């Protein structure tokens, strides 16, 4: 019987690195969780047990830490740090054909104006995925954990019903979700902080202000708002759970409840996912690969 090795990759996952910039007053810091995945000429390691071409995962970890010092300016933004790392692995390690670097960036706010005190911001995590394959480079920025809610201007009715449908239509409801979004850039050099801020503002402004007929409709409106606000973004993808809020029946207590008291139910939940692309720019599905390309 014949066998063929399929997709394979390896790397170092979740390297936690914090870089403090002491050359500024007040101090600055970045807080990253970095994962590296390498593809290339590594079949012999699997088939023959020959490790001659394996760059150790420990070396990957050491590279992340060393680059935080050696490429300090690049490390100020997750996109530029991921690009520097991915380019190094592809262009300086001959047997590496593709490198994908994913970064979670944890934001910190300055504490009460002090020069060296910080409080970690908990409203979202900023994400970056950079893929380098030869001279082909893609940059995907993103965020996760951004919880938003609106108390009105949301409906859900007119849906298809079968014998198992029990949900009642509503013309006024709480709508809440925890936004996970990733957006593909058409360039690899831009003002990353300004771009991220513009996208985040477009998402939250659209969610708060656009009338919603369903969470699906809201994803479409948020996607359009992002593409209008950020000219370097060619595609944005959303994955948003519907964080249900059900009106509590207070009639057993002789009380009316005109959409004022709710039960927040965490599971099960509807999971709504969608992409919004510029019509003139084809999507790059491989850019969004989370690290497992099969």
Number of C-alpha atoms within 10 A of each C-alpha: 2 3 5 6 8 7 10 16 17 18 20 19 16 14 17 15 15 16 16 17 16 11 8 9 9 13 15 19 18 18 20 23 17 25 22 27 23 28 19 19 15 20 19 13 13 11 10 8 9 12 13 9 16 19 17 13 16 10 12 21 20 14 15 24 17 12 17 21 14 12 15 15 13 18 25 19 17 28 26 21 23 28 25 18 24 25 22 16 24 23 17 10 14 11 17 21 16 21 30 28 30 27 26 21 20 18 18 16 13 17 12 9 10 10 13 14 14 17 11 12 12 11 12 17 17 21 23 25 29 29 27 25 18 13 9 8 19 21 24 22 25 22 21 19 16 18 15 15 14 15 13 15 16 19 18 17 13 9 10 6 9 7 5 6 9 8 10 8 12 12 11 16 19 19 23 20 22 17 21 21 25 22 29 25 21 17 12 16 12 13 10 15 12 11 18 17 12 14 26 19 15 22 22 18 13 20 23 18 10 14 15 21 17 15 23 14 13 20 26 15 19 24 27 19 19 24 20 14 17 17 11 17 23 22 25 26 19 22 18 25 20 21 22 20 16 14 16 15 13 11 9 7 7 7 9 13 13 8 14 10 14 14 11 13 12 11 10 10 12 13 13 15 15 14 16 20 18 15 9 7 11 10 17 12 9 11 20 20 13 12 20 10 10 7
